[in-house]
Amino acid sequence: MGWLVLFFAAWLLALTMVPIKEWKRLWPAGVVGLATIYVIDSTLIGLGAFSYSLGNPVLTGLPTFYLLSSFAGAVLLAYHCPKQGWWQILFVMLMAAAFLLIEVVMFKLGYFHYLLWSPASSYILNIGGFIVVLWLAQKANAVGKGTDIGK
């Protein structure tokens, strides 16, 4: 149930905070985010770093609704990413903290389990993962607000 709530919350936020006309340009960020979460998390699950409770159909240990929520989350991340260098760094650090907060809540609720892992490791990984997502999305012209492109 927790993964389903996360899924609906992520999509509700994305659909209300990102204009529909921007989705055509931003969908590559969603694909990159989904792929990044899949590669990183499935690798770390395989290495025994952490695990998820399997309350719904899963793909290599990842709950389906968690994985699908990453598409919406990456679109949100890409759309709201500032164009200024220092603001981007602060933005990534704040979003990594927000993502960590969600993880800690899911841990407390029993949906996520630390094995050979810690919240500090997650925070550092979140920063690196968000940098990768934004860098690849930028290559596809899928970062920032549409009016900011080319400025």
C-alpha positions as CSV (number, residue, x, y, z in Angstrom):
1,M,0.0,0.0,0.0
2,G,2.9,2.4,0.8
3,W,4.3,2.1,-2.7
4,L,0.9,2.8,-4.2
5,V,0.6,5.9,-2.1
6,L,4.1,7.1,-3.2
7,F,3.1,6.4,-6.8
8,F,-0.1,8.5,-6.6
9,A,1.6,11.3,-4.6
10,A,4.5,11.5,-7.1
11,W,2.2,11.6,-10.1
12,L,-0.2,14.1,-8.5
13,L,2.7,16.4,-7.7
14,A,4.1,16.0,-11.2
15,L,0.8,16.6,-13.0
16,T,0.0,19.7,-10.8
17,M,3.5,21.2,-10.8
18,V,4.6,20.6,-14.4
19,P,2.5,22.2,-17.1
20,I,1.0,19.5,-19.5
21,K,2.5,21.3,-22.5
22,E,6.0,20.6,-21.1
23,W,5.5,16.9,-20.8
24,K,6.3,16.4,-24.5
25,R,9.7,17.9,-24.0
26,L,10.4,16.5,-20.5
27,W,9.4,12.8,-21.0
28,P,13.1,11.9,-21.7
29,A,14.0,13.0,-18.2
30,G,11.4,10.6,-16.9
31,V,12.8,7.7,-18.9
32,V,16.3,8.6,-17.7
33,G,15.2,8.8,-14.1
34,L,13.4,5.5,-14.3
35,A,16.4,3.8,-15.9
36,T,18.8,5.3,-13.4
37,I,16.7,4.1,-10.4
38,Y,16.4,0.7,-12.0
39,V,20.2,0.3,-12.6
40,I,21.3,1.7,-9.3
41,D,18.8,0.0,-7.0
42,S,18.8,-3.4,-8.7
43,T,22.6,-3.4,-8.6
44,L,22.6,-2.5,-4.9
45,I,19.9,-5.0,-4.1
46,G,21.9,-7.7,-5.9
47,L,25.0,-6.7,-3.8
48,G,22.9,-7.0,-0.6
49,A,23.0,-3.3,0.4
50,F,19.3,-3.0,1.0
51,S,16.0,-4.5,0.1
52,Y,12.3,-3.5,-0.4
53,S,9.3,-5.2,1.0
54,L,7.5,-6.9,-1.8
55,G,3.9,-5.8,-1.5
56,N,3.2,-5.8,-5.2
57,P,4.7,-7.2,-8.4
58,V,8.4,-6.5,-8.6
59,L,11.2,-6.2,-11.1
60,T,14.5,-7.5,-9.8
61,G,13.6,-6.6,-6.3
62,L,12.1,-3.2,-7.0
63,P,8.5,-2.6,-6.2
64,T,6.7,-1.7,-9.5
65,F,4.9,1.4,-8.1
66,Y,8.1,2.7,-6.7
67,L,9.9,2.3,-10.0
68,L,7.0,3.9,-11.9
69,S,6.9,6.9,-9.5
70,S,10.5,7.6,-10.4
71,F,9.4,8.7,-13.9
72,A,7.1,11.4,-12.4
73,G,9.8,12.4,-9.9
74,A,12.4,12.8,-12.6
75,V,10.1,15.0,-14.7
76,L,9.5,17.2,-11.6
77,L,13.3,17.3,-10.9
78,A,14.1,18.3,-14.4
79,Y,11.4,20.9,-14.8
80,H,12.2,22.7,-11.6
81,C,16.0,22.5,-11.8
82,P,17.4,26.1,-11.9
83,K,19.7,27.1,-14.7
84,Q,22.3,28.8,-12.5
85,G,25.3,26.7,-11.4
86,W,25.2,27.3,-7.6
87,W,21.5,27.2,-7.4
88,Q,21.6,23.8,-9.3
89,I,24.0,22.4,-6.6
90,L,21.7,23.6,-3.8
91,F,18.7,22.3,-5.6
92,V,20.2,18.8,-6.1
93,M,21.3,18.7,-2.4
94,L,17.8,19.7,-1.2
95,M,16.0,17.3,-3.5
96,A,18.4,14.5,-2.4
97,A,17.4,15.3,1.2
98,A,13.7,15.2,0.3
99,F,14.2,11.9,-1.4
100,L,16.1,10.6,1.6
101,L,13.2,11.8,3.8
102,I,10.8,9.7,1.8
103,E,13.2,6.7,2.1
104,V,13.4,7.1,5.9
105,V,9.6,7.2,6.1
106,M,9.4,4.0,4.0
107,F,12.0,2.5,6.3
108,K,10.0,3.4,9.4
109,L,6.9,1.9,7.8
110,G,8.8,-1.3,7.0
111,Y,8.8,-1.0,3.2
112,F,12.5,-0.4,2.9
113,H,15.3,-2.3,4.8
114,Y,18.9,-1.3,5.3
115,L,21.2,-4.3,5.2
116,L,24.8,-3.1,4.4
117,W,23.6,0.5,3.9
118,S,22.8,3.7,5.7
119,P,20.9,6.9,5.3
120,A,24.2,8.7,4.8
121,S,25.1,6.4,1.9
122,S,21.6,7.0,0.4
123,Y,22.1,10.8,0.6
124,I,25.4,10.6,-1.3
125,L,24.0,8.2,-3.8
126,N,20.9,10.4,-4.3
127,I,23.1,13.4,-5.1
128,G,25.1,11.4,-7.6
129,G,22.0,9.9,-9.2
130,F,20.3,13.2,-9.5
131,I,23.4,14.7,-11.2
132,V,23.4,11.8,-13.7
133,V,19.7,12.2,-14.4
134,L,19.9,15.9,-14.9
135,W,23.1,15.6,-17.0
136,L,21.5,13.0,-19.3
137,A,18.2,14.8,-19.4
138,Q,20.0,18.0,-20.3
139,K,21.6,16.2,-23.3
140,A,18.0,15.5,-24.4
141,N,17.0,19.2,-23.9
142,A,14.7,18.0,-21.1
143,V,15.8,20.2,-18.2
144,G,14.3,23.5,-17.0
145,K,11.2,25.4,-17.8
146,G,10.4,25.7,-21.6
147,T,10.8,29.5,-21.4
148,D,14.3,29.1,-20.0
149,I,15.6,27.0,-22.9
150,G,18.3,28.8,-24.9
151,K,18.7,31.6,-22.4
